[in-house]
Amino acid sequence: MKLLLTGFHVAFLFLSLLTGCALFSSGLPARGTIGGQTFESRVDSEVARYYLTSYLTGGGGDRSLDARIERVYKQFSQALPNRDELKQLSDEFSVDFAALFFADRVAAQPLGRRFRNSFEAARDYVQRALPQSRVKFPETVEDFEIVFVPGYLYRRHPATGADFAAPRKALKRVGLHYHFVETDEDGAIEANADLVLAALLARARSGRRAIIVSASKSGAEVGLALTKLGILASRQVAAWVNIVGTLQGTPLADVKLWQEMEDLIGEVSIAGVESLTTAHSRQRFRNFRVPKDIFVVNYIGIPVSGSVSSLARSGYLQLQSQGPNDGLSLLSDLILPGRLTLADLGRDHFLLDDDLDIRTLALTIAIIGWLENDQSKVLSSRQNQIGTDAAKSP
C-alpha cells in the first residue's frame, strides 16, 4: 500500500504509539452506498448501521428513528455541518452516524457531484490508457504548471509521501510541467507561507498559471500564502488542491508530549508545532481570504471507526470525544468552506492508496477540464453582458 500525499503524519504516528491505544475489535457490520461510493465496514452503533443500510436505501422501517433523522436533514438541507454541529450529532446519535451524515451532505453538493463524475471518468480513462503510455491531456495543459508544496518532515521521512515523490514521478512519466517548493520541513506555518508566496511570485515568469497541490500541514501554508498574495493570486493561480489540509490545526498538536516524540524521531521545531495548535490555527483561518475565482478542491477522507487504518487509529481514538475525525483533524476543519469537496469514504488522513499514479493523472485531467469549461462559461457570460449593455446603449 502507498500513502497518498500525507503531511503531518510521522510525528503523530510516533506520538500515537506512545499512548498505547488498542485497535477496535467490535462494532456492527454495515454496507451501503453514499454518493456513488459503495462502502462496507463495521460501525459504532445500531443507528449508524441503520442509517447506512436502511435509511439511505429508502428501506427505513423505524418510524421514530426516521423522524429524528429527517429533522437533521431539515436542519442541514444545504450547508455542511460545522465542527460544533458534528459534535452535537455525535452526542445525539453516534460518531459514525455523524461521519456518514457528513459524507452524505458532501456528496449532495451539486458541484461536488459534477466534479466526482468528471474525476471518475478520468480515472477510468487513465486506467486503460496508462499501461500503453497513451494518456492524452486537454490541449490547454501547456498553460498550467503543477506546484507541489510538501508536508511535515518531508525530507527526514519521505516514506510518508509528504515529498510528493510518487505524484511527481507520475507527472514526469507523461511529460507534464511541475515545480517543487522547498519549505522548512518542520517550520512554522507563517514562515513557510512566505516561502510559498515567494515561489509563486518567482514562477509567474514561467507564463503558466499554477495548480497548487498541498497536503496536511502545507494546506494552511498555501491558504495563508494565497491570502497574502491577494488580487495577484487570481492571475497566477488557477487552482488549489487542498489534500487533507489541517487548515484549522489539529487538537493533537495541543498535547504536550513533544519531548517523548523527539526521543523517537529527533528534534523538531516547537514553533512549527505551536503553529498547528487549534487556538493559533483557528485564529489564522478566520483571516484566510482565498480569491473566489481560484478553483479549490478539498480532497479528504471520511472514515468510520471500523475503517480507520492502524496508522491513524490512536489519533482517531484521542479525537473521538470531539466528533468525527480522520485520525489527525476534525472533519469539518479540513475544508475551505464554500468550495468543492471530494471525499473518499472509508479512508482516513493517510489516504492509503494502491493506484496513486492513476489518481494523480486523473485528478490533473479533471481539474484542467473543469478549468477549461469554467473559463468558457466566464467568457460567454462576459460576452453576453457586453451584448446586453450594448443593446441598452442609446
N, C-alpha and C positions, 0 to 999 in steps of 0.2 A: 504493500500500500504506500502511496505517496501522500505527502502533506501538501494541501493546496494553499500556497501563499499565506503562511502564518506569520505572525509578528511577535507579540509579547508572550511567547509560549514557553520557551525553555525555562525562564526564570520561575514561572509559576508551576511548571511541571515539577521542578525540584522542590518548590515550596509546598506543593500538594503532597509530595512523598513524605514530607516531614509530619503531616497531620495524621497519617496512618488511617485514612478513611477506607472503609471496606466497599467492595462492589455491591451493587444491588443483586439480590438473589430471589426477589419476589416480584409480584406485580401480576396484572391481568393481561392475558393475550388479547390483542386488538388488531383489526385490519380494516383499512378504509382508504378513501381517495379524497385528497384536498387539492384543488387547483390542478387537476390532471395528474398529480403525483400519487401513485398507489403506494401505500405505506403499511408496514406490519411491524409491530413491536409489542413490548409489554408496557402497560401504563399503570399509573399510581392509584387509580380509583375506579369504581364502577361507573361514576358519572363521566369520566374521561373515555372509558370503554364504550359506554352507551352513545356518547356524542359522536365518536368516530365511526362506530359500526352500525348505528341505527339512525340517529337523528340526521346526520348529513346525507344518508341514503334515502331519506324520506320514509324510512320504516317506522320510526317512532314507537309508540306503544305505551309510554309512560306519560300520561297527560300532565301530571303535576310537574315533572321534570321538564317536559316540553314547554310548559308555560314559563318556567323560570328562565330557560334558555332563550325563549322568544323575547323576554324583557331585555336580556342582554343585547340581542340583535337590534332592538329598537334604540337602545342607548348608543350603539356604535354602527348605525346604518351606513355611515360614510367614512368617518375618521378611524384611524388606528388607535387602539388603547395605548395610553402612555404608561410610564413606569408605575405610578401610583395606582392606576386603574387595573393594570395587570396584577398587582399585588392584591387588590380587593377581590378580583376574580379568583385568584389562588386561594384566598381565605374562604370565600363563599363556596367554591366548588373544589378545585384542586390545582396544583401547579401544572400538571399535564393538561388538564382541561384548558387552562389559561393559555398554554403554549399552542395547543391545537386551534383554539379560537383565534389567536393572533395569526396563525398560519392561514386560516380561512379568510380572515379580513385582508391580509396581504394579497392573497390570491384573487380576491374580489375586486381589487383596484383595476379599473379599466386599462390604464396604460401598462400596468404590470402584466396583465393577461396578454395584451398585444405583443409586448416585448418577449415574454416567455415563448409564445408561439414562434416568433422570429428566431429566437435562440435555439429552440428545439429543432426547428427546420435546418438551421445552420449546422447544428451538431450532427444530425443525420447525414447531411451532405459531406461534412468533413470526414466522418467515419468511413464513408465509401471512397472518397477521393484521396485521402492522405496516403494510404498504402501504395497507391500508384503514383504518388507525387504529382497529383493533378488538381490540387486545390487552387481555385481561382477566387480572386477578391474583387470587390466593386472597383470600377475604373478610378474612382477618386481616392483610392488607398494611398496614392503618392502625395496627397495633400496633407496627410497626417503622420504623426510620429508618436509611437508609444513611449511614454515616460514612466519608468518604474521608480517608485520611492520605497526603499526597503524597510523591513520591520526591525523589531528589537533584537539585538545581538546577532545581526545577520552575518558579521564576519566571524565571530567566535563560535557560533553554532549554525553553520549553513545547512545542516541536515534538516532543520525545521522548514526550509523552503522560504525563509524570510528574505533571502537574497534573490528570489525570483529566478534562480538558475534554470529551472525546467521551462517556465514560460518563455524566457529569453532564448533558450535553445530552440523551442518550437517556432518562434518568430524568425530566428536566423535560418532555420531549415527551409522556410518558404521565401526568404529574401525580403522580409519586411523591416522597415526602419524602427529602431528603438534607441532609447537613451537611458542610462542608469545613473541616478542621482546618488552621489556619495554623501551620506549623512553620518553623524556621530552615532554609532550603533546603540549606545545606551544614554545618549544625551537628552537634555530636557526638550520637550516638545516645542517650546518657544524658540530655542536656539536652532533646532533642526528646521523649523518653519522658515527661518531666514535663509538657510541653505537651499531649501526648495524654491523659495522666491527668487534667489539669485540664479539658480539653474534655469528656471522658466524664462527669466529675462534674457539670459545668455542664449537659450535655444530659440528665441524669437528670430534670430538672424538666419535660422535654417529655412525660413519661409514656410514651414509646415506648422499646422495647429496641433497642439498636444492632446493626446488622450492619456490622462494620468491614471496610473494604477497604484493603489496603496493597499496596505494590509495591516490590520490590527492597530498598533500604536501609530504608524505613519498616517493613518486616516486623519487623526487630529492635526498632524503636522501639515497635511495638504489643505485641510479646511481652513486653518489659520493663514497659510500662505496665500490662498485664493482670496481671503478676506483682505489681507494686506495689499494684494495686487489690485484690488478694486476694479475700476472700469476697464483697465487693461486686460483683466483676466478673460473677458469675453472675446477679445481679439486674438489672444494667444492660446486659449484653452477651449477645445471643443467639447470634451467630455471628461468625467472623472468616475472611475470605477472604485468605489469605496468597499473594499472586501473586509468583512467582519471588523470594521473600524471602531476602535474604542473611543468614539467621539466624545462621550461623556465620562470617560475614565472607567476604572474597574474598582469595585469595593475591595477586591483582593489587594490592591495597592495600599489600602488603608491599614492592612495587617502589618504589625511591626515585627517581622521575623527575618529582617534582611541580613543580620549577622550570620544566622544559620544558613541562609541561602548562599551567601558569599563563600562560606566554608566549602560549598559544593561546586560552585561554578566560577568562583573568582570574584574579585572586587567589581562592583557596579556603581555607577554614578547615582548618588542619593537624589541629586537634582532631577535626573530622569525618572526616578521612581515617584518622587513627590509630584511631578507634573502629570502623573496618571491617577493621582488620588481623586476621589469623586468631588470633593469640595472645590479643588482647583479646576478640574476638568469641566464641571458643570457651569462654573462661572465663565470660563473661557468660551464654552459652547454657546452661551447666551449672546455672545458678541459676534458669532460667525455671521458673515454676510457673503454667501456664495452667489454670484450673479445668476439670475433665473435662466438665462439663455445658455448656461453651461449644462449639458446633458449629464445628469448624475444617475448612476446605477448603484444602489445599495445592494451588495451581494452578501447574504447572511445564511447561516444555518439555523434551523429551529428544531432542537432535539426534544424528545420526551425522556423520562427517567430511564426507560429501558433501552434507549438508542445511544446514550452518551458513551463515547469511547473511553478506554482506560486512561488515555492521556488527559482527558478533561474531567474525569469522574470526581476527583477531590474538589476541584474548583466548583463544579456543579453543586456538590453537596453543601459546600460552605455558603453558596449564594441562594440555595433553595428556599430559605426562610424569607428571602426578599422577593420571590416570584420567579417566573420562568427566565432562564438564562442559558447561555451557550457554553458554560464552563469557565468563562472569563469575565463576561459582561452581561448585564441585564438586557434582554432582547430589544426593547424599545430604544435603549441607549446606543445601539449600533447604527441607527438610521438617521440620515439627514431628512427631516420631515418635509413633506410635500414633494418628494422626488420618487422616482420609480424604484421599487424594491423587488429583487429577485431572490427567492428563498428556496433553499434545499431542505425539504422536510426530512427530519431524522438525523441530520448532520449537526455537529457541534462546532465550536470555534476552530478546531483543527481542520475541518473540511476534508477529511480523509478521502482520497480520490485515486482511482486507478487510471484514468484517461485524461490527465492534466493537459497534455499537448492538444488533444482534441477539443477540450473545453476552452483552452486559451484561444485557439484559432476560430472556434465557433463564436465566442464572445466578441472577438475582433470583427468578424464579418457582420454579426448582428448590430453592433454599435455603429459601424461605418454605414451600413444600410439604413439604419434609423436616422443618422445624421443627414444622409442624402435626402431622404423623404421629408424630414423635418425642414431642411433648408429650402426644398422646393415649395413647401407649404408657406414658409415665411415670404419667399419671393412672390408667390402667387397672391398672398394676402396684400403685400405692398403694392403690387401691380393693380389689384382690384381697387385698393384705396385711392391710388393715383387716378384711376379711371373715374371713380365716384367723385373725387374732388374736382376733376376736370369738367365733369358733367354739371356740377353745381356752379362752376365759374361763369360770370356774366359774359 
